[in-house]
């Protein structure tokens, strides 16, 4: 993505998934989260993660 001119990457994962540790190991930082608490659609918080591609 950096080669295509992008300066930042964003991903997300649910807080109860192991993937958050994978993304952090790759240098992604927590940038926030949101909850879906509508009855019948509830799920664990979604973590938003960002990585500054200019630093690599």
PQR file of N, CA, C, O and H, with PARSE charges and radii, in Angstrom:
ATOM      1  N   UNK A   1       0.815  -1.184   0.000 -0.4000 1.5000
ATOM      2  CA  UNK A   1       0.000   0.000   0.000 -0.0000 2.0000
ATOM      3  C   UNK A   1       0.866   1.258   0.000  0.5500 1.7000
ATOM      4  O   UNK A   1       0.523   2.263  -0.624 -0.5500 1.4000
ATOM      5  N   UNK A   2       1.959   1.189   0.688 -0.4000 1.5000
ATOM      6  CA  UNK A   2       2.851   2.348   0.711 -0.0000 2.0000
ATOM      7  C   UNK A   2       3.365   2.651  -0.693  0.5500 1.7000
ATOM      8  O   UNK A   2       3.471   3.813  -1.083 -0.5500 1.4000
ATOM      9  H   UNK A   2       2.238   0.373   1.195  0.4000 1.0000
ATOM     10  N   UNK A   3       3.682   1.607  -1.444 -0.4000 1.5000
ATOM     11  CA  UNK A   3       4.177   1.781  -2.812 -0.0000 2.0000
ATOM     12  C   UNK A   3       3.136   2.447  -3.710  0.5500 1.7000
ATOM     13  O   UNK A   3       3.480   3.042  -4.731 -0.5500 1.4000
ATOM     14  H   UNK A   3       3.597   0.663  -1.127  0.4000 1.0000
ATOM     15  N   UNK A   4       1.872   2.346  -3.328 -0.4000 1.5000
ATOM     16  CA  UNK A   4       0.796   2.969  -4.096 -0.0000 2.0000
ATOM     17  C   UNK A   4       0.503   4.383  -3.620  0.5500 1.7000
ATOM     18  O   UNK A   4      -0.437   5.017  -4.099 -0.5500 1.4000
ATOM     19  H   UNK A   4       1.593   1.863  -2.499  0.4000 1.0000
ATOM     20  N   UNK A   5       1.295   4.880  -2.685 -0.4000 1.5000
ATOM     21  CA  UNK A   5       1.167   6.249  -2.230 -0.0000 2.0000
ATOM     22  C   UNK A   5       0.327   6.456  -0.984  0.5500 1.7000
ATOM     23  O   UNK A   5       0.073   7.597  -0.599 -0.5500 1.4000
ATOM     24  H   UNK A   5       2.059   4.365  -2.296  0.4000 1.0000
ATOM     25  N   UNK A   6      -0.107   5.387  -0.348 -0.4000 1.5000
ATOM     26  CA  UNK A   6      -0.903   5.516   0.868 -0.0000 2.0000
ATOM     27  C   UNK A   6       0.008   5.754   2.069  0.5500 1.7000
ATOM     28  O   UNK A   6       1.058   5.124   2.190 -0.5500 1.4000
ATOM     29  H   UNK A   6       0.100   4.460  -0.660  0.4000 1.0000
ATOM     30  N   UNK A   7      -0.391   6.654   2.949 -0.4000 1.5000
ATOM     31  CA  UNK A   7       0.414   6.973   4.114 -0.0000 2.0000
ATOM     32  C   UNK A   7      -0.059   6.307   5.390  0.5500 1.7000
ATOM     33  O   UNK A   7       0.638   6.323   6.405 -0.5500 1.4000
ATOM     34  H   UNK A   7      -1.244   7.166   2.851  0.4000 1.0000
ATOM     35  N   UNK A   8      -1.259   5.714   5.338 -0.4000 1.5000
ATOM     36  CA  UNK A   8      -1.822   5.116   6.534 -0.0000 2.0000
ATOM     37  C   UNK A   8      -2.667   3.915   6.132  0.5500 1.7000
ATOM     38  O   UNK A   8      -3.266   3.889   5.057 -0.5500 1.4000
ATOM     39  H   UNK A   8      -1.826   5.700   4.514  0.4000 1.0000
ATOM     40  N   UNK A   9      -2.703   2.916   7.023 -0.4000 1.5000
ATOM     41  CA  UNK A   9      -3.560   1.748   6.820 -0.0000 2.0000
ATOM     42  C   UNK A   9      -4.474   1.619   8.026  0.5500 1.7000
ATOM     43  O   UNK A   9      -4.085   1.945   9.148 -0.5500 1.4000
ATOM     44  H   UNK A   9      -2.216   2.938   7.896  0.4000 1.0000
ATOM     45  N   UNK A  10      -5.691   1.142   7.792 -0.4000 1.5000
ATOM     46  CA  UNK A  10      -6.653   0.952   8.868 -0.0000 2.0000
ATOM     47  C   UNK A  10      -7.251  -0.442   8.753  0.5500 1.7000
ATOM     48  O   UNK A  10      -7.523  -0.932   7.657 -0.5500 1.4000
ATOM     49  H   UNK A  10      -6.007   0.877   6.881  0.4000 1.0000
ATOM     50  N   UNK A  11      -7.449  -1.065   9.898 -0.4000 1.5000
ATOM     51  CA  UNK A  11      -8.131  -2.353   9.950 -0.0000 2.0000
ATOM     52  C   UNK A  11      -8.989  -2.377  11.206  0.5500 1.7000
ATOM     53  O   UNK A  11      -8.905  -1.481  12.045 -0.5500 1.4000
ATOM     54  H   UNK A  11      -7.229  -0.668  10.789  0.4000 1.0000
ATOM     55  N   UNK A  12      -9.803  -3.397  11.325 -0.4000 1.5000
ATOM     56  CA  UNK A  12     -10.601  -3.548  12.538 -0.0000 2.0000
ATOM     57  C   UNK A  12     -10.754  -5.026  12.856  0.5500 1.7000
ATOM     58  O   UNK A  12     -10.650  -5.886  11.981 -0.5500 1.4000
ATOM     59  H   UNK A  12      -9.871  -4.125  10.642  0.4000 1.0000
ATOM     60  N   UNK A  13     -11.003  -5.297  14.121 -0.4000 1.5000
ATOM     61  CA  UNK A  13     -11.215  -6.659  14.597 -0.0000 2.0000
ATOM     62  C   UNK A  13     -12.062  -6.598  15.858  0.5500 1.7000
ATOM     63  O   UNK A  13     -12.040  -5.598  16.575 -0.5500 1.4000
ATOM     64  H   UNK A  13     -11.088  -4.598  14.832  0.4000 1.0000
ATOM     65  N   UNK A  14     -12.793  -7.641  16.125 -0.4000 1.5000
ATOM     66  CA  UNK A  14     -13.579  -7.657  17.351 -0.0000 2.0000
ATOM     67  C   UNK A  14     -12.664  -7.855  18.552  0.5500 1.7000
ATOM     68  O   UNK A  14     -11.632  -8.519  18.458 -0.5500 1.4000
ATOM     69  H   UNK A  14     -12.811  -8.454  15.542  0.4000 1.0000
ATOM     70  N   UNK A  15     -13.053  -7.272  19.675 -0.4000 1.5000
ATOM     71  CA  UNK A  15     -12.211  -7.302  20.869 -0.0000 2.0000
ATOM     72  C   UNK A  15     -12.028  -8.701  21.451  0.5500 1.7000
ATOM     73  O   UNK A  15     -11.098  -8.929  22.225 -0.5500 1.4000
ATOM     74  H   UNK A  15     -13.891  -6.733  19.751  0.4000 1.0000
ATOM     75  N   UNK A  16     -12.889  -9.626  21.097 -0.4000 1.5000
ATOM     76  CA  UNK A  16     -12.762 -10.991  21.623 -0.0000 2.0000
ATOM     77  C   UNK A  16     -12.000 -11.916  20.680  0.5500 1.7000
ATOM     78  O   UNK A  16     -11.937 -13.121  20.920 -0.5500 1.4000
ATOM     79  H   UNK A  16     -13.645  -9.441  20.469  0.4000 1.0000
ATOM     80  N   UNK A  17     -11.424 -11.376  19.618 -0.4000 1.5000
ATOM     81  CA  UNK A  17     -10.670 -12.186  18.658 -0.0000 2.0000
ATOM     82  C   UNK A  17      -9.165 -12.059  18.912  0.5500 1.7000
ATOM     83  O   UNK A  17      -8.694 -11.026  19.388 -0.5500 1.4000
ATOM     84  H   UNK A  17     -11.475 -10.396  19.423  0.4000 1.0000
ATOM     85  N   UNK A  18      -8.431 -13.098  18.595 -0.4000 1.5000
ATOM     86  CA  UNK A  18      -6.974 -13.091  18.749 -0.0000 2.0000
ATOM     87  C   UNK A  18      -6.283 -12.217  17.705  0.5500 1.7000
ATOM     88  O   UNK A  18      -5.117 -11.862  17.877 -0.5500 1.4000
ATOM     89  H   UNK A  18      -8.814 -13.937  18.208  0.4000 1.0000
ATOM     90  N   UNK A  19      -6.983 -11.865  16.628 -0.4000 1.5000
ATOM     91  CA  UNK A  19      -6.378 -11.083  15.546 -0.0000 2.0000
ATOM     92  C   UNK A  19      -5.831  -9.747  16.028  0.5500 1.7000
ATOM     93  O   UNK A  19      -4.892  -9.220  15.431 -0.5500 1.4000
ATOM     94  H   UNK A  19      -7.930 -12.153  16.489  0.4000 1.0000
ATOM     95  N   UNK A  20      -6.397  -9.187  17.097 -0.4000 1.5000
ATOM     96  CA  UNK A  20      -5.900  -7.901  17.586 -0.0000 2.0000
ATOM     97  C   UNK A  20      -4.420  -7.989  17.957  0.5500 1.7000
ATOM     98  O   UNK A  20      -3.678  -7.025  17.768 -0.5500 1.4000
ATOM     99  H   UNK A  20      -7.159  -9.615  17.583  0.4000 1.0000
ATOM    100  N   UNK A  21      -3.991  -9.118  18.476 -0.4000 1.5000
ATOM    101  CA  UNK A  21      -2.586  -9.300  18.854 -0.0000 2.0000
ATOM    102  C   UNK A  21      -1.701  -9.391  17.612  0.5500 1.7000
ATOM    103  O   UNK A  21      -0.574  -8.895  17.608 -0.5500 1.4000
ATOM    104  H   UNK A  21      -4.593  -9.901  18.629  0.4000 1.0000
ATOM    105  N   UNK A  22      -2.210 -10.020  16.573 -0.4000 1.5000
ATOM    106  CA  UNK A  22      -1.500 -10.105  15.293 -0.0000 2.0000
ATOM    107  C   UNK A  22      -1.258  -8.707  14.733  0.5500 1.7000
ATOM    108  O   UNK A  22      -0.137  -8.377  14.344 -0.5500 1.4000
ATOM    109  H   UNK A  22      -3.125 -10.423  16.576  0.4000 1.0000
ATOM    110  N   UNK A  23      -2.320  -7.877  14.690 -0.4000 1.5000
ATOM    111  CA  UNK A  23      -2.189  -6.537  14.129 -0.0000 2.0000
ATOM    112  C   UNK A  23      -1.240  -5.675  14.960  0.5500 1.7000
ATOM    113  O   UNK A  23      -0.453  -4.908  14.405 -0.5500 1.4000
ATOM    114  H   UNK A  23      -3.230  -8.145  15.006  0.4000 1.0000
ATOM    115  N   UNK A  24      -1.311  -5.797  16.274 -0.4000 1.5000
ATOM    116  CA  UNK A  24      -0.391  -5.021  17.121 -0.0000 2.0000
ATOM    117  C   UNK A  24       1.061  -5.448  16.884  0.5500 1.7000
ATOM    118  O   UNK A  24       1.961  -4.607  16.877 -0.5500 1.4000
ATOM    119  H   UNK A  24      -1.950  -6.420  16.725  0.4000 1.0000
ATOM    120  N   UNK A  25       1.290  -6.742  16.691 -0.4000 1.5000
ATOM    121  CA  UNK A  25       2.638  -7.242  16.417 -0.0000 2.0000
ATOM    122  C   UNK A  25       3.175  -6.681  15.100  0.5500 1.7000
ATOM    123  O   UNK A  25       4.389  -6.574  14.920 -0.5500 1.4000
ATOM    124  H   UNK A  25       0.559  -7.425  16.697  0.4000 1.0000
ATOM    125  N   UNK A  26       2.285  -6.326  14.187 -0.4000 1.5000
ATOM    126  CA  UNK A  26       2.686  -5.745  12.907 -0.0000 2.0000
ATOM    127  C   UNK A  26       2.818  -4.224  12.973  0.5500 1.7000
ATOM    128  O   UNK A  26       3.091  -3.577  11.961 -0.5500 1.4000
ATOM    129  H   UNK A  26       1.299  -6.412  14.333  0.4000 1.0000
ATOM    130  N   UNK A  27       2.625  -3.656  14.165 -0.4000 1.5000
ATOM    131  CA  UNK A  27       2.819  -2.223  14.346 -0.0000 2.0000
ATOM    132  C   UNK A  27       1.558  -1.379  14.316  0.5500 1.7000
ATOM    133  O   UNK A  27       1.648  -0.152  14.349 -0.5500 1.4000
ATOM    134  H   UNK A  27       2.403  -4.181  14.986  0.4000 1.0000
ATOM    135  N   UNK A  28       0.401  -1.988  14.255 -0.4000 1.5000
ATOM    136  CA  UNK A  28      -0.850  -1.233  14.289 -0.0000 2.0000
ATOM    137  C   UNK A  28      -1.128  -0.764  15.713  0.5500 1.7000
ATOM    138  O   UNK A  28      -0.810  -1.461  16.676 -0.5500 1.4000
ATOM    139  H   UNK A  28       0.328  -2.985  14.228  0.4000 1.0000
ATOM    140  N   UNK A  29      -1.718   0.411  15.838 -0.4000 1.5000
ATOM    141  CA  UNK A  29      -2.041   1.000  17.141 -0.0000 2.0000
ATOM    142  C   UNK A  29      -3.555   1.148  17.271  0.5500 1.7000
ATOM    143  O   UNK A  29      -4.253   1.409  16.292 -0.5500 1.4000
ATOM    144  H   UNK A  29      -1.977   0.977  15.055  0.4000 1.0000
ATOM    145  N   UNK A  30      -4.044   0.978  18.488 -0.4000 1.5000
ATOM    146  CA  UNK A  30      -5.469   1.159  18.744 -0.0000 2.0000
ATOM    147  C   UNK A  30      -5.847   2.619  18.504  0.5500 1.7000
ATOM    148  O   UNK A  30      -5.149   3.532  18.945 -0.5500 1.4000
ATOM    149  H   UNK A  30      -3.477   0.767  19.284  0.4000 1.0000
ATOM    150  N   UNK A  31      -6.951   2.825  17.807 -0.4000 1.5000
ATOM    151  CA  UNK A  31      -7.399   4.178  17.501 -0.0000 2.0000
ATOM    152  C   UNK A  31      -8.819   4.435  17.986  0.5500 1.7000
ATOM    153  O   UNK A  31      -9.337   5.540  17.828 -0.5500 1.4000
ATOM    154  H   UNK A  31      -7.518   2.083  17.449  0.4000 1.0000
ATOM    155  N   UNK A  32      -9.443   3.444  18.564 -0.4000 1.5000
ATOM    156  CA  UNK A  32     -10.797   3.620  19.064 -0.0000 2.0000
ATOM    157  C   UNK A  32     -11.588   2.336  18.927  0.5500 1.7000
ATOM    158  O   UNK A  32     -11.060   1.298  18.529 -0.5500 1.4000
ATOM    159  H   UNK A  32      -9.023   2.545  18.692  0.4000 1.0000
ATOM    160  N   UNK A  33     -12.850   2.426  19.260 -0.4000 1.5000
ATOM    161  CA  UNK A  33     -13.722   1.266  19.156 -0.0000 2.0000
ATOM    162  C   UNK A  33     -15.163   1.734  19.076  0.5500 1.7000
ATOM    163  O   UNK A  33     -15.470   2.896  19.341 -0.5500 1.4000
ATOM    164  H   UNK A  33     -13.279   3.270  19.583  0.4000 1.0000
ATOM    165  N   UNK A  34     -16.028   0.826  18.713 -0.4000 1.5000
ATOM    166  CA  UNK A  34     -17.454   1.126  18.768 -0.0000 2.0000
ATOM    167  C   UNK A  34     -18.203  -0.129  19.157  0.5500 1.7000
ATOM    168  O   UNK A  34     -17.746  -1.250  18.932 -0.5500 1.4000
ATOM    169  H   UNK A  34     -15.779  -0.118  18.498  0.4000 1.0000
ATOM    170  N   UNK A  35     -19.367   0.088  19.747 -0.4000 1.5000
ATOM    171  CA  UNK A  35     -20.217  -1.007  20.206 -0.0000 2.0000
ATOM    172  C   UNK A  35     -21.481  -1.059  19.364  0.5500 1.7000
ATOM    173  O   UNK A  35     -22.040  -0.027  18.991 -0.5500 1.4000
ATOM    174  H   UNK A  35     -19.738   0.998  19.930  0.4000 1.0000
ATOM    175  N   UNK A  36     -21.917  -2.261  19.074 -0.4000 1.5000
ATOM    176  CA  UNK A  36     -23.229  -2.476  18.471 -0.0000 2.0000
ATOM    177  C   UNK A  36     -24.058  -3.172  19.535  0.5500 1.7000
ATOM    178  O   UNK A  36     -23.845  -4.343  19.850 -0.5500 1.4000
ATOM    179  H   UNK A  36     -21.464  -3.099  19.377  0.4000 1.0000
ATOM    180  N   UNK A  37     -25.006  -2.424  20.082 -0.4000 1.5000
ATOM    181  CA  UNK A  37     -25.801  -2.967  21.183 -0.0000 2.0000
ATOM    182  C   UNK A  37     -27.299  -2.978  20.866  0.5500 1.7000
ATOM    183  O   UNK A  37     -28.134  -2.984  21.772 -0.5500 1.4000
ATOM    184  H   UNK A  37     -25.179  -1.473  19.826  0.4000 1.0000
ATOM    185  N   UNK A  38     -27.622  -2.982  19.601 -0.4000 1.5000
ATOM    186  CA  UNK A  38     -29.018  -3.063  19.189 -0.0000 2.0000
ATOM    187  C   UNK A  38     -29.517  -4.471  19.484  0.5500 1.7000
ATOM    188  O   UNK A  38     -28.887  -5.445  19.073 -0.5500 1.4000
ATOM    189  H   UNK A  38     -26.944  -2.977  18.865  0.4000 1.0000
ATOM    190  N   UNK A  39     -30.637  -4.594  20.189 -0.4000 1.5000
ATOM    191  CA  UNK A  39     -31.143  -5.931  20.519 -0.0000 2.0000
ATOM    192  C   UNK A  39     -31.258  -6.832  19.287  0.5500 1.7000
ATOM    193  O   UNK A  39     -31.837  -6.462  18.266 -0.5500 1.4000
ATOM    194  H   UNK A  39     -31.149  -3.802  20.523  0.4000 1.0000
ATOM    195  N   UNK A  40     -30.692  -8.007  19.423 -0.4000 1.5000
ATOM    196  CA  UNK A  40     -30.680  -8.964  18.327 -0.0000 2.0000
ATOM    197  C   UNK A  40     -29.447  -8.869  17.437  0.5500 1.7000
ATOM    198  O   UNK A  40     -29.187  -9.771  16.640 -0.5500 1.4000
ATOM    199  H   UNK A  40     -30.221  -8.307  20.253  0.4000 1.0000
ATOM    200  N   UNK A  41     -28.686  -7.782  17.567 -0.4000 1.5000
ATOM    201  CA  UNK A  41     -27.474  -7.581  16.761 -0.0000 2.0000
ATOM    202  C   UNK A  41     -26.245  -7.354  17.632  0.5500 1.7000
ATOM    203  O   UNK A  41     -25.191  -6.974  17.122 -0.5500 1.4000
ATOM    204  H   UNK A  41     -28.898  -7.049  18.214  0.4000 1.0000
ATOM    205  N   UNK A  42     -26.363  -7.581  18.942 -0.4000 1.5000
ATOM    206  CA  UNK A  42     -25.261  -7.319  19.859 -0.0000 2.0000
ATOM    207  C   UNK A  42     -24.023  -8.118  19.459  0.5500 1.7000
ATOM    208  O   UNK A  42     -24.118  -9.247  18.980 -0.5500 1.4000
ATOM    209  H   UNK A  42     -27.219  -7.889  19.357  0.4000 1.0000
ATOM    210  N   UNK A  43     -22.874  -7.507  19.667 -0.4000 1.5000
ATOM    211  CA  UNK A  43     -21.601  -8.184  19.450 -0.0000 2.0000
ATOM    212  C   UNK A  43     -20.528  -7.493  20.279  0.5500 1.7000
ATOM    213  O   UNK A  43     -20.734  -6.377  20.758 -0.5500 1.4000
ATOM    214  H   UNK A  43     -22.797  -6.589  20.056  0.4000 1.0000
ATOM    215  N   UNK A  44     -19.385  -8.146  20.452 -0.4000 1.5000
ATOM    216  CA  UNK A  44     -18.295  -7.516  21.214 -0.0000 2.0000
ATOM    217  C   UNK A  44     -17.848  -6.218  20.533  0.5500 1.7000
ATOM    218  O   UNK A  44     -18.066  -6.041  19.334 -0.5500 1.4000
ATOM    219  H   UNK A  44     -19.217  -9.052  20.064  0.4000 1.0000
ATOM    220  N   UNK A  45     -17.231  -5.324  21.284 -0.4000 1.5000
ATOM    221  CA  UNK A  45     -16.744  -4.071  20.684 -0.0000 2.0000
ATOM    222  C   UNK A  45     -15.822  -4.334  19.501  0.5500 1.7000
ATOM    223  O   UNK A  45     -15.042  -5.287  19.506 -0.5500 1.4000
ATOM    224  H   UNK A  45     -17.053  -5.468  22.258  0.4000 1.0000
ATOM    225  N   UNK A  46     -15.921  -3.485  18.497 -0.4000 1.5000
ATOM    226  CA  UNK A  46     -15.057  -3.545  17.319 -0.0000 2.0000
ATOM    227  C   UNK A  46     -13.904  -2.576  17.544  0.5500 1.7000
ATOM    228  O   UNK A  46     -14.123  -1.389  17.787 -0.5500 1.4000
ATOM    229  H   UNK A  46     -16.555  -2.711  18.493  0.4000 1.0000
ATOM    230  N   UNK A  47     -12.679  -3.081  17.465 -0.4000 1.5000
ATOM    231  CA  UNK A  47     -11.484  -2.253  17.656 -0.0000 2.0000
ATOM    232  C   UNK A  47     -11.025  -1.709  16.315  0.5500 1.7000
ATOM    233  O   UNK A  47     -10.920  -2.459  15.344 -0.5500 1.4000
ATOM    234  H   UNK A  47     -12.501  -4.045  17.268  0.4000 1.0000
ATOM    235  N   UNK A  48     -10.753  -0.422  16.251 -0.4000 1.5000
ATOM    236  CA  UNK A  48     -10.202   0.220  15.058 -0.0000 2.0000
ATOM    237  C   UNK A  48      -8.702   0.356  15.283  0.5500 1.7000
ATOM    238  O   UNK A  48      -8.270   0.838  16.331 -0.5500 1.4000
ATOM    239  H   UNK A  48     -10.838   0.187  17.039  0.4000 1.0000
ATOM    240  N   UNK A  49      -7.912  -0.064  14.307 -0.4000 1.5000
ATOM    241  CA  UNK A  49      -6.453  -0.031  14.441 -0.0000 2.0000
ATOM    242  C   UNK A  49      -5.840   0.645  13.218  0.5500 1.7000
ATOM    243  O   UNK A  49      -6.260   0.412  12.085 -0.5500 1.4000
ATOM    244  H   UNK A  49      -8.263  -0.455  13.456  0.4000 1.0000
ATOM    245  N   UNK A  50      -4.834   1.493  13.473 -0.4000 1.5000
ATOM    246  CA  UNK A  50      -4.170   2.256  12.423 -0.0000 2.0000
ATOM    247  C   UNK A  50      -2.667   2.000  12.423  0.5500 1.7000
ATOM    248  O   UNK A  50      -2.068   1.678  13.449 -0.5500 1.4000
ATOM    249  H   UNK A  50      -4.493   1.683  14.394  0.4000 1.0000
ATOM    250  N   UNK A  51      -2.080   2.156  11.238 -0.4000 1.5000
ATOM    251  CA  UNK A  51      -0.628   2.055  11.116 -0.0000 2.0000
ATOM    252  C   UNK A  51      -0.135   3.165  10.200  0.5500 1.7000
ATOM    253  O   UNK A  51      -0.656   3.354   9.100 -0.5500 1.4000
ATOM    254  H   UNK A  51      -2.567   2.418  10.405  0.4000 1.0000
ATOM    255  N   UNK A  52       0.872   3.894  10.660 -0.4000 1.5000
ATOM    256  CA  UNK A  52       1.487   4.957   9.866 -0.0000 2.0000
ATOM    257  C   UNK A  52       2.491   4.304   8.912  0.5500 1.7000
ATOM    258  O   UNK A  52       3.540   3.828   9.346 -0.5500 1.4000
ATOM    259  H   UNK A  52       1.295   3.740  11.553  0.4000 1.0000
ATOM    260  N   UNK A  53       2.176   4.280   7.633 -0.4000 1.5000
ATOM    261  CA  UNK A  53       3.037   3.622   6.660 -0.0000 2.0000
ATOM    262  C   UNK A  53       4.266   4.458   6.314  0.5500 1.7000
ATOM    263  O   UNK A  53       5.204   3.961   5.692 -0.5500 1.4000
ATOM    264  H   UNK A  53       1.324   4.666   7.280  0.4000 1.0000
ATOM    265  N   UNK A  54       4.257   5.718   6.714 -0.4000 1.5000
ATOM    266  CA  UNK A  54       5.426   6.578   6.432 -0.0000 2.0000
ATOM    267  C   UNK A  54       6.611   6.192   7.305  0.5500 1.7000
ATOM    268  O   UNK A  54       7.744   6.567   7.003 -0.5500 1.4000
ATOM    269  H   UNK A  54       3.495   6.121   7.220  0.4000 1.0000
ATOM    270  N   UNK A  55       6.373   5.452   8.380 -0.4000 1.5000
ATOM    271  CA  UNK A  55       7.427   5.096   9.327 -0.0000 2.0000
ATOM    272  C   UNK A  55       8.156   3.806   8.970  0.5500 1.7000
ATOM    273  O   UNK A  55       9.121   3.432   9.636 -0.5500 1.4000
ATOM    274  H   UNK A  55       5.452   5.148   8.625  0.4000 1.0000
ATOM    275  N   UNK A  56       7.703   3.132   7.930 -0.4000 1.5000
ATOM    276  CA  UNK A  56       8.343   1.866   7.579 -0.0000 2.0000
ATOM    277  C   UNK A  56       9.218   2.010   6.348  0.5500 1.7000
ATOM    278  O   UNK A  56       9.834   1.038   5.912 -0.5500 1.4000
ATOM    279  H   UNK A  56       6.919   3.436   7.388  0.4000 1.0000
TER
END
